[in-house]
Amino acid sequence: MQKIQAISAVFTFLLMIFASAAIASEGKKILYIDSYHVGYPWSDGIEQGIRDTVEGKGVELQVYRMDTKRQTSEEHKQKVALEAKELIESFKPDVVIAADDNASKYIIQQYYSDSELPFVFAGVNWDASVYGFPTKNVTGMIEVAPIPQLLEQLSTFANGDRIGFIGPDLLTSRKEAENYKTVFGLDVNAHFAKDFDDWKAGFLKLQENVDKLIIDTDHGVYAEFKDEMQAFVLENTKIPTGSCYDFMAPYSLVVFAKLATEQGEWSAQTALEIINGKSPADIEIARNEQGKLILNGQIAESTGIELPFELIDAAENLVE
């Protein structure tokens, strides 16, 4: 009887904690600033993670999109950063979640570093210290590509160790390739494409000069060429190719994917902790850890690569 009473007391205590946490977040406001736009899969995944986490918590969530993936001029970035600042001042959020580098660079670093308003960043590539983080009011989760895991899978099918990299000619892609060297000690033969035709030319050239090829996200630049891009890689892939983005699975033999939802879920949960009284200064900057394996059976067939059963069994999805 005493044991039952003790268990009941613990259960009641936990219910009281959860109830008090829910009450603490009731009526609070979170502003989510997206560096990009609706329809860009990475951004959509982060937002979904945020919405799933705050649902039912009594929090008012408002979203502002900077659209800096499609509109890349400095003038536009400064304009939308000022608009976001004005929204912060009028909406008066309790916490701001800022996704991807441009939100950190143009909004947090420019206007709110060491301010009283708490910020949680998500999706900052590789190193947040370039923006002066952490500060007393800023914490977050950096985004690191699971390149060692991806290369381990590609090495099963490769005839050598030469590594290629292809992506659009954007700062984010260049930073990605540089960090392969800095973080993992990898030398890569990189091609940064000016447009889709240049991407196709680079893809063909790298096929002849490397043994395995990492395909970066297209960052939405080639969205209008999705069907053509899929047909092109299916016809022209000769070596093992891979990506760290699930939405690049139609173009890659192997994907070991970062999960955008992990960034959203972590940042939203952290925002709720801050709303409930925790200081950003007491929350360590985190690094993404989750991943999923996706295989492209169409590309395997076109290249004559036989996917081992145990690899297929371990995969979350097989593109057929």
C-alpha positions in Angstrom: 0.0 0.0 0.0 2.8 2.4 0.9 4.5 1.6 -2.4 1.3 2.4 -4.3 0.9 5.6 -2.4 4.5 6.6 -3.2 4.1 5.9 -6.9 0.8 7.9 -6.9 2.5 10.8 -5.2 5.3 10.9 -7.8 2.8 10.7 -10.6 0.8 13.5 -9.1 4.0 15.6 -8.7 4.9 15.1 -12.3 1.5 16.1 -13.4 1.8 19.3 -11.4 5.1 20.0 -13.1 3.7 19.5 -16.6 0.6 21.5 -15.7 2.6 24.4 -14.3 4.8 24.4 -17.4 1.8 24.6 -19.7 0.3 27.4 -17.6 3.6 29.3 -17.7 3.6 29.2 -21.6 -0.1 30.1 -21.8 -0.5 33.5 -23.6 3.2 33.8 -24.5 4.5 34.7 -27.9 7.1 33.2 -30.2 8.2 34.9 -33.4 9.8 32.5 -35.9 12.0 34.3 -38.5 12.8 32.1 -41.5 15.7 33.3 -43.7 14.1 31.7 -46.7 10.6 31.0 -48.2 7.7 28.6 -48.2 8.4 25.7 -50.5 12.1 25.4 -49.7 12.2 22.0 -48.1 14.8 22.7 -45.4 12.8 25.8 -44.2 9.5 23.9 -44.4 11.0 21.1 -42.2 12.3 23.5 -39.5 8.9 25.2 -39.4 7.1 21.9 -39.1 9.3 20.9 -36.2 8.5 24.2 -34.5 4.8 23.9 -35.0 4.6 20.3 -33.8 6.5 21.2 -30.7 4.5 24.3 -29.6 1.1 22.8 -30.6 -1.2 22.7 -27.6 1.2 24.8 -25.4 -1.0 27.9 -25.5 1.7 29.9 -27.3 1.0 32.4 -30.1 3.3 31.7 -33.0 3.9 34.3 -35.7 6.2 33.7 -38.8 8.2 36.2 -40.8 10.1 35.1 -43.9 13.1 37.0 -45.2 13.1 35.3 -48.6 16.9 35.7 -49.0 17.4 32.5 -50.9 15.6 33.9 -54.0 16.4 37.6 -53.4 20.1 37.7 -52.6 21.0 41.4 -52.9 22.5 43.1 -49.9 19.8 45.8 -50.3 17.0 43.2 -49.9 18.7 41.6 -46.9 19.0 44.9 -45.1 15.4 45.8 -46.0 13.9 42.6 -44.6 16.1 42.7 -41.5 14.7 46.2 -40.7 11.2 44.9 -41.4 11.8 42.0 -39.0 13.1 44.5 -36.3 9.9 46.5 -36.7 7.8 43.4 -36.3 9.7 42.4 -33.2 9.0 45.8 -31.7 5.2 45.7 -32.6 4.6 42.0 -31.9 6.7 42.0 -28.7 7.5 38.3 -28.6 8.8 36.6 -25.5 11.3 34.6 -27.6 12.5 34.8 -31.2 13.5 31.7 -33.1 15.8 32.6 -36.1 16.5 30.0 -38.7 19.6 29.8 -40.9 22.5 32.2 -41.3 21.0 35.3 -42.7 18.6 35.7 -39.8 21.5 35.5 -37.4 23.7 37.8 -39.4 21.3 40.5 -40.4 18.9 40.5 -37.4 20.4 39.1 -34.2 24.0 40.2 -34.7 23.1 43.5 -36.2 20.4 44.6 -33.8 20.0 42.3 -30.8 23.4 40.9 -29.6 23.5 41.1 -25.8 20.0 42.6 -25.6 17.4 41.6 -23.2 15.2 39.8 -25.8 16.0 36.0 -25.9 16.9 34.4 -29.2 17.2 30.8 -30.3 18.9 30.2 -33.6 18.6 27.1 -35.7 20.4 25.9 -38.9 23.5 28.1 -38.5 26.1 26.3 -40.6 29.0 24.8 -38.8 30.1 27.6 -36.5 28.0 30.1 -34.6 31.0 32.1 -33.2 31.2 34.0 -36.5 28.1 35.8 -35.3 29.5 36.3 -31.8 27.3 33.5 -30.3 26.7 32.5 -27.6 25.8 35.7 -25.8 23.7 36.2 -22.7 20.5 36.3 -24.7 21.4 33.9 -27.6 21.7 30.1 -27.8 20.8 27.6 -30.5 21.6 24.6 -32.6 24.3 24.6 -35.3 23.9 22.6 -38.5 26.7 20.2 -39.3 26.7 17.9 -42.3 27.1 14.1 -41.5 29.8 13.8 -44.1 31.8 11.0 -42.5 28.7 8.8 -42.4 27.8 9.6 -46.0 31.4 8.9 -47.3 31.4 5.6 -45.4 28.4 4.5 -47.4 29.8 5.8 -50.7 33.1 4.1 -50.2 31.4 0.8 -50.5 30.8 1.4 -54.2 33.8 3.7 -55.0 37.0 2.7 -56.9 39.1 5.3 -55.1 39.3 8.0 -52.5 39.1 11.2 -54.6 36.1 13.3 -53.4 34.1 15.8 -55.5 31.6 18.4 -54.4 29.0 20.2 -56.5 26.6 23.0 -55.5 25.4 26.5 -56.6 27.8 29.4 -56.5 26.5 30.7 -53.2 28.2 31.6 -49.9 26.5 28.7 -48.1 27.8 26.1 -50.6 31.3 27.5 -50.5 31.2 27.6 -46.7 30.0 23.9 -46.8 33.0 22.8 -48.9 35.5 24.8 -46.8 34.2 23.2 -43.6 34.8 19.7 -45.0 38.5 20.6 -44.9 38.4 22.5 -41.6 36.3 20.1 -39.6 36.9 16.7 -41.2 40.3 17.3 -42.9 39.0 16.4 -46.3 40.3 17.7 -49.6 37.5 18.0 -52.2 37.4 18.9 -55.9 34.6 21.5 -55.8 32.5 23.0 -58.6 30.3 25.9 -57.8 27.7 26.4 -60.6 26.7 29.7 -61.9 23.4 28.4 -63.3 21.8 25.1 -64.1 23.7 24.6 -67.4 26.9 25.2 -65.5 25.7 22.6 -62.9 25.3 20.0 -65.6 28.7 20.8 -67.1 30.3 20.5 -63.6 28.6 17.3 -62.9 29.9 15.7 -66.1 33.4 17.0 -65.5 33.6 15.7 -61.9 32.4 12.3 -63.1 35.8 12.0 -64.8 38.0 13.4 -62.1 36.7 12.0 -58.7 35.7 8.6 -57.3 32.7 9.7 -55.3 30.7 12.9 -55.5 28.9 14.9 -52.8 25.8 16.8 -54.2 25.0 19.9 -52.1 21.4 21.1 -51.9 20.5 23.3 -54.9 19.3 25.9 -52.3 16.1 26.3 -54.4 18.1 27.8 -57.3 17.2 25.1 -59.8 13.6 24.4 -58.5 12.1 25.0 -62.0 14.4 22.2 -63.4 13.6 19.4 -61.0 12.4 17.0 -63.7 15.2 17.8 -66.1 17.8 17.5 -63.3 16.4 14.1 -62.2 16.5 12.8 -65.8 20.0 14.2 -66.3 21.6 12.5 -63.3 19.9 9.2 -64.1 21.4 9.2 -67.5 24.8 10.6 -66.6 25.8 9.2 -63.2 28.8 7.0 -63.4 30.3 7.1 -59.9 28.7 6.9 -56.4 26.9 10.1 -55.5 25.5 11.2 -52.2 23.9 14.1 -50.3 23.1 15.1 -46.8 19.6 16.4 -47.7 16.6 14.1 -47.9 15.0 16.2 -50.7 18.1 15.6 -52.8 17.3 11.8 -52.9 16.0 11.9 -56.5 19.5 13.0 -57.6 21.8 10.9 -55.5 22.6 7.2 -55.1 22.9 7.5 -51.3 21.5 10.1 -48.9 22.5 10.3 -45.3 20.2 13.2 -44.4 20.2 15.8 -41.8 16.7 16.3 -40.4 15.4 19.8 -40.6 12.7 18.9 -38.1 15.4 18.2 -35.5 16.4 21.8 -35.8 12.8 23.0 -35.4 11.9 20.7 -32.5 15.1 21.6 -30.6 14.7 25.3 -31.1 11.0 25.3 -30.2 11.6 23.2 -27.1 14.4 25.5 -26.0 12.2 28.5 -26.6 9.6 27.0 -24.3 12.2 26.4 -21.6 13.2 30.0 -21.9 9.6 31.1 -21.6 9.4 28.9 -18.5 12.3 30.8 -16.9 15.5 29.3 -18.1 18.2 31.7 -19.3 19.7 31.3 -22.8 23.1 31.7 -21.1 22.5 28.5 -19.3 21.7 26.5 -22.4 24.7 25.2 -24.3 24.8 25.5 -28.1 23.9 22.1 -29.6 24.8 20.2 -32.7 22.4 18.1 -34.8 22.8 14.4 -34.3 19.9 12.7 -36.0 20.0 11.3 -39.6 18.2 9.0 -42.0 19.5 6.8 -44.8 17.8 6.9 -48.2 18.8 4.9 -51.3 18.0 5.5 -54.9 17.3 2.2 -56.7 16.9 3.9 -60.1 20.4 5.4 -60.0 21.8 2.1 -58.7 20.3 0.3 -61.6 21.4 2.8 -64.2 25.0 2.6 -62.9 25.1 -1.1 -62.5 25.6 -0.8 -58.7 24.1 -3.6 -56.6 22.8 -2.4 -53.3 23.5 -5.0 -50.5 20.4 -6.3 -48.8 21.6 -5.3 -45.4 22.0 -1.7 -46.6 18.5 -1.7 -48.1 17.1 -3.1 -44.9 18.8 -0.3 -42.9 17.5 2.4 -45.2 14.4 4.5 -44.2 13.4 4.8 -47.8 14.2 3.4 -51.2 13.6 5.5 -54.3 12.3 3.1 -57.0 
